[in-house]
Amino acid sequence: MSYLIFLLLLLATTAAAKTSATPDTTRYQLPATEVTATRAVRSNYDLPVATSVITNTHRGRPGLSLDESLRPVPGLFVSNRHNLSQGDRLSLRGLGARAAFGVRGIKILLDGIPLTLADGQSQLNNLDLGSTGRIEILRGPSSALYGNAGGGVLSAHTQAPAEGTWRIEPRLVWGSYGLLRLQTRLSGQTDKTHYFASLYDLQSEGYREHADARARGLNARIGHTLTRELDLSLLLHLHDAPYLFNPSSLDHDTAEQRPHSARGFIVGQGASKKVRQSQAGLRLKYRPAADRTSTLVFYGVDRALKNPIPGRIIELDRRAFGLRSENEFAWRDLRLVTGIDLDFQDDGRREFANEGLPDGVTVNDEQVFSAVQYGANQVDQQEKVRSIGPFLSLEKDLGPAIALTLAGRYDRYHFEVEDRFTATASASGTREMDQFSPMIGLVWRLSPLARIYGHIATAFQTPTTSELGNRPNGAGGFNPDLEPERILSFETGFRRHIPQLRLDVDLALYQLEVTDALIPFQVEDPASEEIYFRNAGQTRNRGLELALRSDLRSDLRLTLAYTFGDYVFEDYEVETNDGRLQLADNEVPGVPRHRLFTALAYQGPRGFFADLELERVGRYWANDFNGPPPQNDTPAAAFENDAYLRTDLRLGLHHRGSEVFLGVENLFAADYSGSIVPNAFGGRFFEPAPGRTLRLGLSGRFGD
């Protein structure tokens, strides 16, 4: 790692020397990219943390996965499971890869409203990629601002409304494997009011068997200026998925020979999901002066889930709500942001034995939930989470060239479970978890167009209620032995804009020391795919992130993102048939050591555009043993996800707001698995991705 640090210092020194030795009398305007994920509007160039900003997120894209838009972000690995029931798995710097479903380790925001609940789990149901106009990513531990955000922050923003009083934009995407996505966007603004609404309907048969899906949703935002100092925003997100079938994972041989298949046991168990979720938010922004801003956010969530999985049927009724407060003050070269987050979560969970579908019955729509046979009631409990997190961030210029950032947050989590199933209620109880998370950062302005930065930070990540409640011994209540993972982070980075080459360079080096890392595993039960969690003693995540962007010509842009990640266990003992086994120096499963993404985007005359993207993902292990466990003679290849190269091509024509496009994903039909299930029982790690896939899109624009 030392040679990487030397390279970074060499680049910084060269930039400084060039600035002082050969002064350039030409005046250049620094590219202004503002971010709000830092809980106050800041230029990303002057932050002591790695950031990425993605715009134009849906040009020529179907809007099914974050993988479509976020591949240019170094350090972020989106495992596209091609399974709408499970959704994308996101990992930042190796954190988050353990998620069985949803997103873990990353704080998710939509228009300032958290999609991450009190226990740290995020659902992406309400994130409609067809109406998203901008995504900001803070790469690296962000607990000093957000608490349960060990990996970082993803802040999405709805597309800006039309400038006229009204505009309607219908959109249709048709594609391989029965894909049909219909969407209508309505937006506009007047002197004091602006609005945006998006309604979509999605149908898909899926690449694999038992992968049919149907979902629809509404995303709406209305903003109104009450007075010169006070703005009010109302947000509403509705998601209804009548059925999302889950084809589950496959072993190595089956994934190679019959990648489109699903196991008969999975089909017979009716593995699927039915979800209804609504979320509403209200945001008040008060700006009495140019140097003072206060924001208050209220939000509420209602979620109903019915989820047959192998061995069990889960029914979950969730209520959640919260309050976020942010206050920003500026005085000369001093900037202060302070606030508090309050979050509440109340889950009613019931679980039953899954007796499967009746013999000879095959279902591929919402009828599966009336056909699947319920067995004995196994779990009936109420789970509650309360959290409080006051925070403070202070920025101070120490001189014309150096800026200091100090931030800190104290989080306290109260987990409570009431067992309504066990007669003695012995499984009822509480868990308390807390931590103070400080951060100190420096930014050195080498020149008007170059920065070097560094920071030291701590973070932590609590187990979710599902992770606490899923106990290998089958008992109810919360696992008393499962602890939060705690992180110590070191990072340094370099940013440089070279106007003569129209080139932006962003380089970051980091090391994370993770104590009590939360690791998923399955038990030896062929009739169950339940995922449990345990703590590893110590892991170390170390890496390099490089992003380049260059306007080669006025009509041609090159983007490159490279990630190197060395993620290993430093102290991790597991119980085997031969006794305790130390797995130190083994690689953490689920994330590649190398990932390279490059893209050429051409914007031609009369609205013609063409995008060519290539992504090379290195091999990575699927289990903690990095191969067969002791006394297992299965070849090592069965425990490793092979490296792959994927190529995508999009061609389209954009004219006066209307667009037609043709997309070809996996142009050369590479065979690969887009995701794995870490430590799955029976070697069933792999979730195969489809071969060559076609997408045809058409959109229009009507109105002012």
C-alpha positions in Angstrom: 0.0 0.0 0.0 3.0 2.3 0.6 3.7 2.7 -3.1 0.1 3.8 -3.7 0.5 6.5 -1.0 3.8 7.5 -2.7 1.9 7.8 -6.0 -0.7 10.1 -4.5 1.9 12.3 -2.9 3.8 12.5 -6.1 0.8 13.6 -8.0 0.0 16.3 -5.4 3.6 17.5 -5.3 3.8 17.7 -9.1 0.6 19.7 -9.2 1.8 22.1 -6.6 5.2 22.5 -8.2 3.6 23.2 -11.6 1.4 25.8 -10.1 4.3 27.7 -8.4 7.0 27.2 -11.0 5.0 28.0 -14.1 2.1 30.3 -13.1 -0.7 30.4 -15.6 -2.2 33.8 -16.3 -5.3 32.2 -17.8 -8.3 32.3 -15.6 -10.2 29.0 -15.3 -13.5 28.5 -13.7 -13.5 25.4 -11.4 -16.3 23.0 -12.4 -19.0 23.6 -9.8 -20.6 20.4 -8.5 -22.6 20.9 -5.4 -23.7 18.1 -3.0 -26.3 18.1 -0.3 -25.6 14.6 1.2 -23.3 16.4 3.6 -26.4 17.8 5.3 -25.6 21.3 3.9 -24.9 22.5 0.4 -21.1 22.1 -0.3 -18.8 22.0 -3.3 -17.6 18.4 -3.7 -14.2 19.7 -4.6 -13.7 21.1 -1.1 -14.9 18.1 1.0 -12.4 15.9 3.0 -14.3 12.8 1.8 -14.6 10.9 -1.5 -17.8 11.9 -3.5 -19.4 11.0 -6.8 -22.3 12.7 -8.5 -24.3 11.0 -11.3 -26.7 12.9 -13.6 -28.7 12.0 -16.6 -29.5 8.6 -14.9 -32.1 7.3 -17.4 -31.0 8.2 -20.9 -31.5 5.1 -22.9 -31.9 3.0 -19.8 -34.9 0.8 -18.7 -34.8 1.9 -15.1 -34.7 -1.6 -13.5 -31.5 -1.5 -11.5 -29.1 1.0 -9.9 -26.4 -1.0 -11.8 -27.5 0.9 -14.9 -26.5 4.3 -13.6 -23.9 3.7 -10.8 -21.2 1.6 -12.5 -19.1 4.8 -13.1 -18.7 5.2 -9.3 -15.4 3.7 -8.1 -15.6 1.8 -4.8 -19.3 1.0 -5.3 -20.2 -2.5 -6.4 -23.8 -3.0 -7.4 -24.6 -6.7 -7.6 -27.5 -6.9 -10.0 -29.3 -10.1 -8.9 -31.7 -9.9 -11.9 -34.3 -10.8 -9.3 -36.9 -8.1 -8.6 -38.0 -10.0 -5.4 -34.6 -9.6 -3.8 -33.4 -6.3 -5.5 -29.9 -5.0 -5.9 -27.1 -5.7 -3.4 -24.9 -2.6 -2.9 -21.5 -2.6 -1.3 -19.3 0.5 -0.7 -15.6 -0.3 0.0 -16.6 -3.9 0.8 -19.4 -2.9 3.3 -22.9 -4.0 2.5 -22.1 -7.1 0.6 -23.6 -9.2 3.4 -27.2 -8.0 2.8 -29.6 -11.0 2.3 -32.1 -8.5 0.8 -32.4 -4.8 0.6 -29.4 -2.6 1.3 -27.2 -2.6 4.4 -24.4 -0.4 5.5 -25.4 2.5 3.3 -27.7 5.4 4.2 -30.3 5.9 1.4 -32.1 9.2 1.0 -34.7 10.3 -1.6 -35.2 14.1 -1.8 -33.9 14.4 1.8 -36.4 11.7 3.1 -34.6 8.6 4.5 -35.4 5.3 2.9 -33.2 3.7 5.6 -35.1 2.7 8.7 -34.1 3.0 12.3 -32.4 -0.4 12.4 -30.2 0.4 9.4 -32.0 -1.5 6.7 -33.0 0.2 3.4 -35.6 -0.9 0.8 -35.3 0.5 -2.7 -39.0 -0.1 -3.6 -39.8 3.7 -3.6 -36.7 4.6 -5.6 -38.2 5.0 -9.1 -35.1 5.2 -11.4 -37.3 6.5 -14.2 -37.9 9.7 -12.3 -34.5 10.2 -10.7 -32.5 13.0 -12.1 -29.4 13.0 -9.9 -27.6 10.7 -7.4 -25.0 11.8 -4.9 -22.7 9.2 -3.2 -20.5 9.8 -0.2 -18.0 7.0 -0.4 -16.8 5.8 3.0 -18.0 5.7 6.6 -20.5 8.5 7.3 -21.6 7.8 10.8 -20.5 11.2 12.0 -23.5 12.6 10.1 -25.9 9.7 9.7 -25.3 7.0 12.3 -26.0 3.7 10.7 -24.0 4.5 7.6 -20.8 2.5 7.9 -20.3 2.2 4.1 -21.5 5.7 3.0 -24.5 7.6 1.8 -26.5 7.4 -1.4 -28.7 10.5 -1.8 -31.1 10.5 -4.8 -33.0 13.5 -6.1 -36.1 13.5 -8.2 -35.9 15.0 -11.7 -36.3 18.8 -11.8 -39.8 19.9 -12.9 -40.5 21.4 -16.3 -40.0 25.2 -16.5 -43.5 25.8 -17.9 -46.8 25.5 -16.2 -47.3 21.8 -17.2 -45.7 19.1 -19.2 -46.6 15.4 -19.8 -44.0 12.9 -20.7 -45.2 9.3 -21.5 -42.5 6.6 -21.7 -42.6 3.0 -22.8 -39.8 0.4 -22.5 -40.1 -3.0 -24.1 -37.5 -5.8 -23.9 -36.4 -9.3 -23.7 -37.9 -11.8 -21.2 -41.4 -10.2 -21.2 -40.3 -6.8 -20.0 -42.9 -4.0 -20.4 -42.5 -0.8 -18.4 -45.0 2.1 -18.8 -44.4 5.4 -17.2 -46.0 8.8 -17.3 -44.4 11.9 -15.8 -46.3 15.2 -15.1 -44.5 18.3 -14.0 -44.5 22.1 -14.1 -44.2 25.2 -12.0 -45.6 28.7 -11.4 -44.2 31.7 -9.5 -44.5 30.0 -6.1 -45.2 26.4 -6.8 -43.5 23.5 -8.5 -44.6 19.9 -8.9 -43.4 16.6 -10.3 -45.3 13.3 -10.4 -44.4 9.9 -11.9 -46.7 6.9 -12.3 -45.3 3.6 -13.6 -46.3 0.0 -14.2 -43.8 -2.8 -14.6 -44.3 -6.4 -15.9 -41.5 -9.0 -16.5 -41.3 -12.7 -16.9 -37.6 -12.6 -15.9 -34.6 -14.4 -17.5 -34.9 -17.4 -15.1 -37.7 -19.7 -14.4 -40.0 -18.7 -11.5 -39.0 -15.0 -11.9 -42.3 -13.4 -13.0 -42.8 -9.9 -11.5 -45.4 -7.2 -11.4 -45.0 -3.8 -9.7 -46.4 -0.3 -10.0 -45.8 2.9 -8.1 -46.3 6.6 -7.8 -43.7 9.2 -6.8 -44.8 12.8 -6.3 -43.2 16.0 -5.0 -44.8 19.4 -4.5 -42.9 22.5 -3.4 -44.4 25.8 -2.5 -42.9 29.1 -1.4 -44.9 30.2 1.7 -42.9 33.4 2.3 -39.6 34.8 1.1 -37.8 32.9 3.9 -39.9 29.7 4.1 -40.4 26.9 1.7 -42.6 23.8 2.1 -42.3 20.5 0.3 -44.6 17.5 0.3 -43.4 14.1 -0.9 -45.4 10.9 -1.5 -44.0 7.6 -2.6 -46.3 4.5 -3.2 -45.2 1.1 -4.2 -47.4 -1.9 -4.9 -46.0 -5.3 -6.0 -48.8 -7.9 -6.3 -46.2 -10.6 -6.9 -42.4 -10.8 -7.2 -41.2 -14.4 -7.7 -37.8 -15.5 -6.4 -35.8 -18.1 -8.4 -33.2 -18.3 -5.7 -29.6 -19.2 -6.2 -27.9 -22.2 -7.9 -24.8 -24.3 -7.4 -21.8 -23.9 -9.7 -22.5 -26.7 -12.1 -26.2 -25.8 -12.5 -25.4 -22.2 -13.0 -23.1 -23.1 -15.8 -25.2 -25.7 -17.5 -28.8 -24.5 -16.9 -28.4 -20.8 -15.7 -32.1 -20.0 -16.5 -33.4 -22.7 -14.2 -34.9 -22.7 -10.7 -34.8 -25.6 -8.3 -38.0 -27.6 -8.2 -38.1 -27.3 -4.4 -38.1 -23.5 -4.7 -41.0 -23.6 -7.2 -42.9 -26.0 -5.0 -42.5 -23.7 -2.0 -44.0 -20.8 -4.0 -41.0 -18.6 -3.1 -42.2 -15.1 -3.8 -43.0 -11.7 -2.2 -46.0 -9.4 -2.1 -45.3 -5.8 -0.9 -47.3 -2.7 -0.4 -45.4 0.3 0.9 -46.3 4.0 1.2 -44.1 6.8 2.4 -44.9 10.4 3.0 -42.7 13.3 4.0 -43.0 17.0 4.8 -40.0 19.3 4.6 -39.8 22.9 5.9 -36.8 25.0 4.9 -36.3 28.3 6.6 -33.7 30.8 5.4 -33.9 34.1 7.3 -30.5 35.2 6.0 -27.8 34.2 3.5 -25.7 32.8 6.2 -28.3 30.8 8.1 -30.6 27.9 7.0 -32.8 25.6 9.0 -34.5 22.4 7.7 -37.1 20.3 9.4 -38.3 17.0 7.9 -41.1 14.7 9.1 -41.7 11.3 7.4 -43.8 8.2 7.9 -43.7 4.7 6.4 -46.3 1.9 6.2 -45.2 -1.5 4.8 -47.0 -4.8 4.4 -45.1 -7.9 3.3 -46.2 -11.5 2.6 -43.1 -13.6 1.8 -43.2 -17.4 1.3 -39.6 -18.7 1.4 -38.3 -22.3 1.7 -39.5 -23.7 5.0 -41.4 -20.6 6.2 -44.0 -18.0 5.3 -43.3 -14.5 6.7 -45.9 -11.9 7.3 -44.7 -8.4 8.3 -46.6 -5.3 9.1 -44.3 -2.3 9.6 -44.9 1.2 10.8 -42.1 3.8 10.9 -41.8 7.5 11.3 -39.1 10.0 12.1 -37.9 13.6 12.4 -34.8 15.2 11.0 -33.5 18.6 11.9 -30.6 20.5 10.3 -29.3 24.0 11.1 -26.5 25.7 9.2 -24.7 28.8 10.3 -21.9 30.7 8.6 -19.7 33.5 10.0 -16.7 34.7 8.0 -14.6 31.5 7.4 -16.5 29.4 10.0 -19.4 27.1 9.0 -21.4 25.1 11.5 -24.1 22.4 10.9 -25.9 20.9 13.7 -29.1 18.8 14.2 -30.7 15.7 15.5 -32.4 12.6 14.0 -35.2 10.7 15.7 -36.4 7.5 14.2 -39.0 5.0 15.3 -39.9 1.5 13.9 -42.6 -0.9 14.9 -42.8 -4.3 13.2 -45.4 -7.0 13.7 -43.9 -10.3 12.6 -45.6 -13.6 12.2 -44.0 -16.7 10.7 -45.5 -20.0 9.7 -44.2 -23.3 8.4 -44.4 -23.4 4.6 -46.2 -26.6 3.5 -45.7 -25.6 -0.2 -48.1 -25.5 -3.1 -50.6 -28.4 -3.6 -49.3 -31.2 -5.8 -49.5 -30.4 -9.4 -50.3 -26.8 -8.9 -48.1 -24.2 -10.7 -48.7 -20.5 -10.2 -47.0 -17.5 -11.8 -49.1 -14.6 -10.5 -50.7 -13.2 -7.3 -52.7 -16.4 -6.9 -49.6 -18.0 -5.3 -50.4 -16.3 -2.0 -53.8 -18.0 -1.7 -52.5 -21.3 -3.1 -49.4 -21.7 -0.8 -50.3 -23.9 2.2 -49.7 -22.5 5.7 -48.4 -24.8 8.4 -48.0 -24.3 12.2 -47.4 -20.8 13.6 -43.7 -20.6 14.6 -43.2 -16.9 15.4 -45.5 -14.2 16.6 -43.7 -11.1 18.0 -43.7 -7.3 18.0 -40.3 -5.7 17.3 -39.6 -2.1 18.1 -36.6 0.2 17.5 -36.1 3.7 18.7 -33.0 5.7 17.9 -31.7 9.2 18.6 -28.7 10.8 16.9 -27.6 14.4 17.6 -24.7 15.6 15.4 -22.4 18.5 14.8 -20.1 19.5 11.9 -17.7 22.4 12.0 -15.6 23.7 9.1 -12.9 26.3 9.6 -10.3 27.8 7.2 -6.9 27.6 8.9 -5.5 29.9 6.2 -5.8 30.5 2.5 -4.7 27.0 1.6 -6.0 24.7 4.4 -9.5 23.9 5.6 -10.3 21.8 8.7 -13.5 19.8 9.3 -14.5 18.4 12.6 -17.7 16.3 13.0 -19.3 14.0 15.5 -22.5 12.2 16.3 -23.8 10.2 19.2 -26.2 7.4 18.4 -28.3 5.4 20.8 -30.5 2.5 19.7 -33.1 0.7 21.7 -34.3 -2.6 20.4 -37.3 -4.2 22.0 -39.1 -7.5 21.3 -42.4 -8.8 22.7 -42.8 -12.5 22.2 -46.6 -13.3 21.7 -46.0 -16.9 20.8 -44.1 -18.5 23.6 -46.3 -19.2 26.6 -43.6 -18.0 29.1 -42.7 -15.0 26.9 -39.1 -15.9 27.8 -37.9 -14.6 24.4 -39.1 -11.1 25.1 -36.4 -8.5 26.0 -34.4 -5.5 24.9 -31.0 -4.7 23.4 -29.2 -1.4 23.8 -26.5 -0.2 21.4 -24.7 3.1 21.2 -21.6 4.8 20.0 -20.0 8.2 19.5 -18.7 8.6 15.9 -16.1 11.4 15.4 -14.4 12.5 12.2 -11.5 14.9 11.5 -10.6 16.0 8.0 -8.3 18.4 6.2 -8.4 19.8 2.7 -5.2 21.4 1.2 -5.9 23.7 -1.7 -2.8 23.1 -3.8 -4.1 25.5 -6.5 -7.4 26.8 -7.7 -7.8 23.5 -9.6 -6.2 20.9 -7.3 -7.0 19.6 -3.9 -5.5 17.0 -1.6 -7.5 15.8 1.4 -7.5 13.3 4.2 -9.6 12.2 7.1 -9.9 9.8 10.1 -13.3 8.7 11.1 -15.1 6.0 13.1 -18.5 4.4 12.2 -20.7 1.6 13.3 -23.5 -0.6 12.0 -26.2 -2.2 14.1 -27.8 -5.5 13.2 -31.3 -5.2 11.8 -34.3 -6.6 13.5 -34.3 -9.4 10.9 -30.7 -10.2 11.6 -31.3 -10.1 15.4 -34.4 -12.2 15.1 -33.1 -15.0 12.8 -31.5 -17.4 15.3 -30.0 -20.7 14.2 -31.5 -22.5 17.2 -35.0 -21.5 16.1 -35.7 -19.5 19.3 -37.8 -16.4 19.3 -36.7 -13.0 20.4 -33.4 -11.3 19.6 -30.0 -13.0 19.4 -28.2 -11.9 22.6 -24.7 -12.6 21.1 -24.9 -10.5 17.9 -23.1 -7.2 18.3 -22.8 -4.2 16.0 -19.8 -3.9 13.8 -17.5 -1.0 14.5 -15.2 0.7 11.9 -12.1 2.9 12.0 -11.4 4.6 8.7 -8.3 6.3 7.2 -8.5 8.0 3.9 -6.5 10.4 1.7 -7.4 11.6 -1.8 -6.4 13.9 -4.6 -8.6 15.9 -7.0 -7.3 17.7 -10.1 -9.0 19.5 -13.0 -6.8 20.0 -16.1 -8.7 22.4 -18.3 -6.2 22.1 -21.2 -7.1 18.4 -21.5 -10.7 18.8 -20.3 -9.9 16.2 -17.8 -11.1 15.6 -14.2 -9.0 13.2 -12.0 -10.2 11.8 -8.7 -8.0 9.5 -6.7 -8.7 8.0 -3.2 -6.8 5.6 -0.9 -8.3 4.2 2.2 -8.1 1.6 4.9 -11.0 0.4 7.1 -10.5 -1.7 10.3 -13.8 -3.5 11.0 -14.3 -5.1 14.4 -17.1 -7.6 14.9 -18.0 -7.6 11.2 -21.5 -9.1 10.6 -21.1 -12.2 8.4 -24.0 -14.1 6.8 -24.2 -17.9 6.9 -26.7 -20.8 6.4 -27.1 -24.0 8.4 -27.2 -27.5 7.0 -30.9 -27.8 6.3 -31.9 -28.6 2.7 -35.5 -27.5 3.4 -34.5 -24.0 4.4 -32.7 -21.1 2.9 -32.8 -18.9 6.0 -29.8 -16.6 6.4 -28.3 -16.1 9.8 -25.5 -13.8 11.1 -22.5 -14.0 13.3 -19.7 -11.6 14.2 -16.1 -12.0 12.8 -13.4 -10.8 15.1 -11.6 -8.4 12.8 -11.5 -7.6 9.1 -9.5 -5.1 7.1 -10.7 -3.3 4.0 -8.0 -1.5 2.0 -8.2 -0.1 -1.4 -7.8 2.4 -4.2 -10.4 4.3 -6.2 -9.7 6.2 -9.4 -12.1 8.1 -11.5 -11.3 9.9 -14.8 -13.6 12.0 -17.0 -12.5 13.7 -20.1 -14.4 15.6 -22.9 -12.3 14.3 -25.7 -14.2 16.6 -28.1 -17.3 18.7 -27.7 -19.4 15.7 -28.8 -17.4 12.8 -27.2 -16.9 12.1 -23.5 -14.7 9.4 -21.9 -15.4 8.0 -18.4 -13.2 5.6 -16.5 -13.5 4.2 -13.0 -11.2 1.7 -11.5 -11.5 0.0 -8.1 -8.9 -2.1 -6.3 -10.1 -3.6 -3.0 -8.1 -5.8 -0.6 -10.7 -7.1 1.8 -9.5 -9.8 4.2 -10.2 -11.3 7.6 -7.6 -10.5 10.2 -9.2 -12.6 13.1 -12.1 -14.9 12.4 -12.6 -18.3 14.0 -15.4 -20.6 13.0 -16.5 -24.0 14.3 -16.0 -27.0 12.1 -16.2 -30.7 12.5 -12.5 -30.6 13.2 -12.8 -28.0 15.9 -12.2 -24.2 15.7 -10.6 -23.0 12.4 -8.9 -19.6 12.0 -9.7 -17.9 8.7 -7.2 -15.0 9.0 -5.9 -13.7 5.7 -8.9 -15.1 3.8 -10.7 -12.7 1.4 -14.1 -11.4 2.5 -16.6 -13.0 0.1 -19.0 -11.2 -2.3 -16.8 -8.3 -3.6 -14.1 -8.4 -6.3 -10.6 -7.2 -5.8 -10.6 -5.5 -9.2 -13.3 -3.7 -11.1 -12.8 -1.5 -14.2 -15.5 0.5 -16.0 -15.1 2.6 -19.1 -17.6 4.4 -21.3 -17.7 6.5 -24.4 -20.7 8.8 -24.8 -21.3 10.4 -28.2 -23.8 13.2 -28.6 -24.1 13.8 -32.3 -26.0 16.3 -34.5 -29.8 16.4 -34.6 -30.1 14.6 -31.2 -28.4 11.3 -32.1 -26.6 9.7 -29.2 -24.6 6.5 -28.7 -23.2 5.1 -25.5 -20.7 2.2 -25.3 -19.9 0.8 -21.9 -17.5 -2.0 -20.8 -17.2 -3.4 -17.3 -14.5 -5.9 -16.2 -15.2 -7.5 -12.8 -12.5 -9.6 -11.3 -13.2 -13.0 -9.7 -14.2 -13.2 -6.0 -15.0 -15.9 -3.5 -18.5 -17.0 -2.5 -17.6 -18.3 1.0 -15.5 -17.5 4.0 -13.3 -20.5 3.5 -12.2 -19.3 0.1 -12.8 -22.8 -1.3 -14.1 -26.1 0.1 -14.6 -26.4 3.8 -12.6 -29.0 5.8 -13.3 -32.6 4.7 -15.0 -31.4 1.5 -13.5 -32.5 -1.8 -15.5 -30.3 -4.0 -13.3 -28.4 -6.5 -12.3 -24.8 -5.4 -13.9 -23.4 -8.6 -17.3 -24.3 -7.2 -16.8 -21.6 -4.5 -15.6 -18.8 -6.7 -17.4 -16.4 -9.0 -15.4 -16.1 -12.2 -14.2 -12.8 -13.6 -16.3 -11.5 -16.5 -16.4 -8.7 -19.1 -19.7 -7.2 -20.0 -20.4 -4.8 -22.8 -23.5 -2.6 -23.3 -24.5 -0.5 -26.2 -27.2 2.1 -26.5 -28.3 4.0 -29.6 -30.9 6.7 -29.7 -32.4 9.9 -31.0 -33.5 12.7 -28.9 -35.5 15.5 -30.5 -37.5 18.2 -28.9 -38.0 16.2 -25.7 -39.0 13.0 -27.5 -36.7 10.0 -27.5 -36.4 6.6 -29.1 -33.6 4.3 -28.2 -32.3 0.7 -28.6 -30.3 -0.8 -25.9 -28.3 -4.1 -26.0 -27.1 -5.3 -22.6 -24.3 -7.9 -22.5 -23.7 -7.4 -26.2 -21.4 -10.3 -26.6 -23.5 -12.7 -24.5 -20.9 -13.3 -21.8 -21.8 -16.1 -19.3 -21.5 -14.8 -15.8 -23.3 -14.5 -12.4 -24.2 -11.0 -11.5 -24.4 -11.8 -7.8 -23.7 -14.4 -5.2 -25.3 -15.4 -1.9 -22.3 -15.5 0.5 -21.9 -18.8 2.5 -25.0 -20.4 1.1 -25.7 -24.0 2.1 -25.1 -26.7 -0.5 -22.8 -24.5 -2.6 -25.9 -22.7 -4.0 -24.1 -19.4 -4.2 -24.7 -18.2 -7.8 -27.4 -16.0 -9.3 -26.8 -16.1 -13.1 -27.2 -13.1 -15.3 -29.0 -13.2 -18.7 -27.2 -13.3 -22.0 -27.7 -10.7 -24.7 -30.7 -8.6 -23.7 -32.6 -6.1 -25.9 -34.4 -3.0 -24.7 -36.5 -0.7 -26.9 -37.7 2.6 -25.6 -40.0 5.4 -26.7 -40.9 8.6 -25.0 -42.7 11.8 -25.8 -43.2 15.3 -24.4 -46.3 17.4 -24.5 -47.1 20.8 -22.9 -45.3 24.1 -22.3 
